[in-house]
Amino acid sequence: MSGTSIGSRACPAAGAREWGELPRGDLWIFGYGSLMWDPRMPYRARSPALAFGYHRSLCVYSSLWRGTPERPGLVLGLDLGGACRGVAYRIAAADVRRVLASLWEREMREHEIVREGVSRAVYLPRVIPVRLRDRRLRSLAFVVDRRHPGYAGTLPLARTAQLVATRRGERGPNLEYLARTVTHLAALGVRDRRLQRVLEAARRG
Protein backbone atom coordinates (compact mmCIF):
# COMPACT_ATOMS: atom_id res chain seq x y z
CA MET A 1 0.00 0.00 0.00
CA SER A 2 2.03 2.92 -1.27
CA GLY A 3 2.34 5.90 1.05
CA THR A 4 0.62 4.04 3.86
CA SER A 5 1.89 2.95 7.29
CA ILE A 6 0.52 1.97 10.65
CA GLY A 7 -0.15 5.04 12.77
CA SER A 8 1.23 5.76 16.21
CA ARG A 9 -0.35 9.13 16.91
CA ALA A 10 -0.89 10.07 20.52
CA CYS A 11 -4.42 10.42 21.85
CA PRO A 12 -5.80 13.90 21.08
CA ALA A 13 -6.74 16.09 24.05
CA ALA A 14 -10.35 15.95 25.20
CA GLY A 15 -11.16 19.25 23.49
CA ALA A 16 -9.58 18.32 20.15
CA ARG A 17 -11.70 18.18 17.00
CA GLU A 18 -11.14 14.40 16.67
CA TRP A 19 -13.49 13.83 19.61
CA GLY A 20 -16.30 16.00 18.23
CA GLU A 21 -18.44 18.20 20.47
CA LEU A 22 -17.96 16.48 23.81
CA PRO A 23 -20.25 17.73 26.59
CA ARG A 24 -18.70 19.40 29.61
CA GLY A 25 -18.56 17.57 32.92
CA ASP A 26 -19.36 13.87 33.14
CA LEU A 27 -19.25 11.98 29.85
CA TRP A 28 -21.47 9.13 28.66
CA ILE A 29 -19.88 6.47 26.45
CA PHE A 30 -21.93 3.99 24.41
CA GLY A 31 -20.70 0.40 24.12
CA TYR A 32 -22.09 -2.08 21.57
CA GLY A 33 -19.39 -4.79 21.43
CA SER A 34 -16.64 -5.73 23.84
CA LEU A 35 -17.13 -2.52 25.82
CA MET A 36 -20.36 -4.08 27.09
CA TRP A 37 -18.63 -7.03 28.76
CA ASP A 38 -15.08 -5.76 29.13
CA PRO A 39 -15.19 -1.99 29.71
CA ARG A 40 -11.71 -1.64 31.29
CA MET A 41 -12.52 1.86 32.52
CA PRO A 42 -13.85 3.43 35.72
CA TYR A 43 -17.47 4.56 35.59
CA ARG A 44 -20.06 6.11 37.89
CA ALA A 45 -23.09 4.48 36.35
CA ARG A 46 -23.99 1.84 33.77
CA SER A 47 -27.31 1.54 31.96
CA PRO A 48 -28.89 -0.33 29.04
CA ALA A 49 -29.17 2.13 26.17
CA LEU A 50 -30.57 2.52 22.67
CA ALA A 51 -28.52 4.45 20.13
CA PHE A 52 -30.25 6.04 17.14
CA GLY A 53 -29.04 6.27 13.54
CA TYR A 54 -26.63 3.32 13.64
CA HIS A 55 -26.70 -0.47 13.84
CA ARG A 56 -24.26 -3.10 15.12
CA SER A 57 -22.41 -5.07 12.41
CA LEU A 58 -19.42 -7.41 12.05
CA CYS A 59 -17.93 -5.05 9.50
CA VAL A 60 -14.39 -4.25 10.70
CA TYR A 61 -11.32 -6.35 9.91
CA SER A 62 -9.17 -7.03 12.99
CA SER A 63 -5.46 -7.59 12.37
CA LEU A 64 -4.33 -7.39 16.00
CA TRP A 65 -6.86 -8.14 18.76
CA ARG A 66 -8.84 -10.90 16.98
CA GLY A 67 -6.68 -11.68 13.97
CA THR A 68 -3.34 -10.99 12.30
CA PRO A 69 -2.33 -8.92 9.27
CA GLU A 70 -2.10 -12.16 7.26
CA ARG A 71 -5.32 -13.64 8.67
CA PRO A 72 -7.60 -10.80 9.82
CA GLY A 73 -10.66 -11.54 11.89
CA LEU A 74 -13.86 -9.53 12.19
CA VAL A 75 -15.04 -7.25 14.99
CA LEU A 76 -18.07 -5.09 15.44
CA GLY A 77 -18.58 -1.60 14.14
CA LEU A 78 -21.42 0.87 14.53
CA ASP A 79 -22.58 1.31 10.94
CA LEU A 80 -25.00 3.80 9.45
CA GLY A 81 -28.74 3.19 9.64
CA GLY A 82 -31.26 1.81 12.10
CA ALA A 83 -30.77 1.63 15.86
CA CYS A 84 -28.59 -0.32 18.26
CA ARG A 85 -29.11 -1.59 21.80
CA GLY A 86 -26.06 -1.60 24.03
CA VAL A 87 -24.73 -0.21 27.30
CA ALA A 88 -23.97 3.39 28.25
CA TYR A 89 -21.37 4.28 30.87
CA ARG A 90 -21.23 7.54 32.79
CA ILE A 91 -17.62 8.66 33.24
CA ALA A 92 -16.81 11.16 35.98
CA ALA A 93 -15.41 14.46 34.70
CA ALA A 94 -12.18 13.88 36.62
CA ASP A 95 -11.65 10.58 34.75
CA VAL A 96 -12.57 11.70 31.22
CA ARG A 97 -9.04 12.51 30.05
CA ARG A 98 -7.64 9.18 31.26
CA VAL A 99 -10.56 7.18 29.85
CA LEU A 100 -10.31 8.85 26.45
CA ALA A 101 -6.61 7.99 26.28
CA SER A 102 -7.40 4.36 27.13
CA LEU A 103 -10.18 4.20 24.53
CA TRP A 104 -7.94 5.72 21.86
CA GLU A 105 -5.38 2.98 22.45
CA ARG A 106 -8.04 0.28 22.47
CA GLU A 107 -10.38 1.36 19.69
CA MET A 108 -8.24 3.46 17.36
CA ARG A 109 -4.63 2.23 17.32
CA GLU A 110 -5.21 -1.21 15.81
CA HIS A 111 -6.76 0.21 12.65
CA GLU A 112 -4.95 3.55 12.37
CA ILE A 113 -3.02 4.14 9.16
CA VAL A 114 -1.10 7.11 7.85
CA ARG A 115 -1.46 7.85 4.17
CA GLU A 116 0.28 10.79 2.56
CA GLY A 117 0.89 12.24 6.01
CA VAL A 118 -2.78 12.03 7.05
CA SER A 119 -3.74 9.72 9.95
CA ARG A 120 -7.00 7.78 9.70
CA ALA A 121 -8.60 5.09 11.82
CA VAL A 122 -11.49 2.81 10.92
CA TYR A 123 -13.46 4.15 13.88
CA LEU A 124 -14.64 7.74 14.13
CA PRO A 125 -15.46 9.17 17.57
CA ARG A 126 -18.91 10.75 17.36
CA VAL A 127 -21.41 12.17 19.84
CA ILE A 128 -24.75 10.52 19.05
CA PRO A 129 -28.28 10.51 20.51
CA VAL A 130 -28.94 7.73 23.02
CA ARG A 131 -31.99 6.79 25.10
CA LEU A 132 -31.69 5.30 28.57
CA ARG A 133 -34.59 3.87 30.58
CA ASP A 134 -35.54 7.24 32.02
CA ARG A 135 -34.09 9.89 29.71
CA ARG A 136 -32.41 10.83 26.47
CA LEU A 137 -28.86 12.15 26.23
CA ARG A 138 -25.88 12.48 23.93
CA SER A 139 -23.12 9.91 24.22
CA LEU A 140 -19.69 9.35 22.74
CA ALA A 141 -19.56 6.32 20.43
CA PHE A 142 -17.12 4.86 17.92
CA VAL A 143 -18.76 4.61 14.50
CA VAL A 144 -17.19 2.96 11.47
CA ASP A 145 -15.59 4.90 8.63
CA ARG A 146 -16.83 3.24 5.44
CA ARG A 147 -13.97 4.78 3.44
CA HIS A 148 -11.30 3.03 5.50
CA PRO A 149 -9.53 -0.07 4.07
CA GLY A 150 -10.37 -1.88 7.32
CA TYR A 151 -14.11 -1.61 6.63
CA ALA A 152 -15.35 -5.03 5.52
CA GLY A 153 -18.92 -4.04 4.74
CA THR A 154 -21.61 -6.71 4.82
CA LEU A 155 -19.97 -10.01 3.95
CA PRO A 156 -21.99 -13.14 3.11
CA LEU A 157 -22.96 -15.07 6.24
CA ALA A 158 -20.84 -18.10 5.30
CA ARG A 159 -17.72 -15.98 4.79
CA THR A 160 -18.34 -14.08 8.02
CA ALA A 161 -18.73 -17.32 9.97
CA GLN A 162 -15.59 -18.79 8.36
CA LEU A 163 -13.49 -15.80 9.45
CA VAL A 164 -14.92 -15.82 12.97
CA ALA A 165 -14.33 -19.57 13.34
CA THR A 166 -10.71 -19.57 12.19
CA ARG A 167 -9.12 -16.30 13.32
CA ARG A 168 -7.22 -15.52 16.51
CA GLY A 169 -5.37 -12.42 17.72
CA GLU A 170 -3.60 -11.02 20.77
CA ARG A 171 -6.82 -11.04 22.80
CA GLY A 172 -7.85 -14.54 21.82
CA PRO A 173 -10.08 -16.33 19.32
CA ASN A 174 -12.48 -14.35 17.18
CA LEU A 175 -15.15 -16.93 18.10
CA GLU A 176 -14.79 -16.09 21.79
CA TYR A 177 -15.31 -12.39 21.03
CA LEU A 178 -18.55 -13.06 19.19
CA ALA A 179 -19.82 -15.61 21.74
CA ARG A 180 -19.28 -13.23 24.66
CA THR A 181 -21.02 -10.42 22.80
CA VAL A 182 -24.06 -12.56 21.97
CA THR A 183 -24.22 -13.84 25.57
CA HIS A 184 -24.13 -10.32 26.97
CA LEU A 185 -26.79 -9.13 24.54
CA ALA A 186 -29.03 -11.99 25.66
CA ALA A 187 -28.53 -10.91 29.29
CA LEU A 188 -29.78 -7.47 28.25
CA GLY A 189 -32.81 -9.04 26.61
CA VAL A 190 -31.48 -8.34 23.11
CA ARG A 191 -31.60 -10.95 20.37
CA ASP A 192 -29.44 -10.04 17.39
CA ARG A 193 -30.52 -12.64 14.85
CA ARG A 194 -27.70 -11.94 12.41
CA LEU A 195 -25.02 -12.37 15.08
CA GLN A 196 -26.71 -15.51 16.39
CA ARG A 197 -26.76 -17.06 12.92
CA VAL A 198 -23.08 -16.24 12.42
CA LEU A 199 -22.23 -17.73 15.82
CA GLU A 200 -24.15 -20.95 15.12
CA ALA A 201 -22.50 -21.33 11.70
CA ALA A 202 -19.02 -20.60 13.12
CA ARG A 203 -19.47 -23.24 15.83
CA ARG A 204 -20.47 -25.81 13.24
CA GLY A 205 -17.23 -25.01 11.44
WONORCOR-V383293 format. One record per residue. N is the residue number from 0. PHI is phi as a letter, one per 20 degrees, with the letter a starting at -180 (999 if undefined). OMEGA is omega in whole degrees, -180 to 180 (NA if undefined). BURIAL is + if it has 9 or more other C-alpha atoms within 8 Angstrom, else -. Layout:
N PHI OMEGA BURIAL
N PHI OMEGA BURIAL
This chain:
0 999 -173 -
1 f 177 -
2 m -175 -
3 c 176 +
4 b 176 -
5 f -177 -
6 e 176 +
7 b -176 -
8 f 179 -
9 f 179 -
10 f 176 -
11 f 177 +
12 f -175 -
13 g -178 +
14 e -177 -
15 f -175 -
16 f -180 -
17 g -177 -
18 e -178 +
19 m -178 +
20 e 179 -
21 f 177 +
22 f 176 -
23 f 178 -
24 n 179 -
25 f -178 +
26 c 173 +
27 e 179 +
28 c -177 +
29 e 177 +
30 d -178 +
31 c 179 +
32 c -177 +
33 f 176 +
34 f 179 +
35 f -175 +
36 d 179 +
37 b -172 -
38 f 179 -
39 l 178 -
40 b 177 -
41 f 178 -
42 b -180 +
43 e -177 -
44 b -180 -
45 c -176 +
46 b 169 +
47 g -175 +
48 b 177 +
49 c 179 +
50 e -176 +
51 d 174 +
52 n -178 -
53 b 176 +
54 c 180 +
55 e -178 +
56 b 172 +
57 f -170 +
58 c -177 +
59 c 175 +
60 f 179 +
61 d -179 +
62 d 180 +
63 c -173 +
64 f -177 +
65 c 178 +
66 a 177 +
67 c 177 +
68 g -180 -
69 e -178 -
70 c -177 -
71 f 174 +
72 e -180 +
73 c 174 +
74 c -173 +
75 e 172 +
76 c 175 +
77 e -173 +
78 d -175 +
79 f 173 -
80 o 174 -
81 n -179 -
82 b -175 +
83 b 175 +
84 e -180 +
85 b -178 +
86 c 176 +
87 d 180 +
88 d 175 +
89 e -178 +
90 d 179 +
91 f -178 +
92 g -179 +
93 f -177 -
94 d -172 +
95 g -177 +
96 g -179 +
97 f -180 -
98 f 179 +
99 f 178 +
100 f 179 +
101 f 180 +
102 f 178 +
103 f 180 +
104 f -175 +
105 f -171 -
106 e -171 +
107 d -170 +
108 f -175 +
109 g -171 +
110 d -176 +
111 f 176 +
112 c 175 +
113 c -179 +
114 c -179 +
115 l 176 -
116 n -179 -
117 d -179 -
118 e 178 +
119 c 175 +
120 c -178 +
121 f 177 +
122 d 177 +
123 d 175 +
124 f 180 +
125 c 174 +
126 e -172 +
127 c 178 +
128 f -178 +
129 c 176 +
130 d 172 +
131 e -179 +
132 f -171 -
133 d -177 -
134 a 174 -
135 d 179 -
136 b 177 -
137 d -171 +
138 c 173 +
139 f 177 +
140 b 178 +
141 d -178 +
142 d -174 +
143 e 175 +
144 e -176 +
145 f -180 -
146 e -175 -
147 f 179 +
148 f 179 -
149 e 178 +
150 e -177 +
151 e -175 +
152 m 180 -
153 e 179 -
154 e 174 -
155 g -177 -
156 g -178 -
157 f 179 -
158 f 178 -
159 f -180 +
160 f -180 +
161 f 178 +
162 f -179 +
163 f -176 +
164 f -169 +
165 d -176 +
166 d 180 +
167 b 179 +
168 c -176 +
169 f -180 -
170 d 174 -
171 o -177 +
172 f 175 +
173 f -180 +
174 f 178 +
175 f 179 -
176 g -179 +
177 f -179 +
178 f -180 +
179 f 178 +
180 f -180 +
181 f 178 +
182 f -179 -
183 f 177 +
184 f 179 +
185 f 179 +
186 f 177 -
187 e -177 -
188 n -177 -
189 d 176 -
190 d 178 -
191 e -172 -
192 f -180 -
193 f 180 -
194 f 179 +
195 f 179 +
196 f 178 +
197 f -179 +
198 f 180 +
199 f -180 -
200 f -180 +
201 f 178 +
202 f 177 -
203 f 179 -
204 m NA -
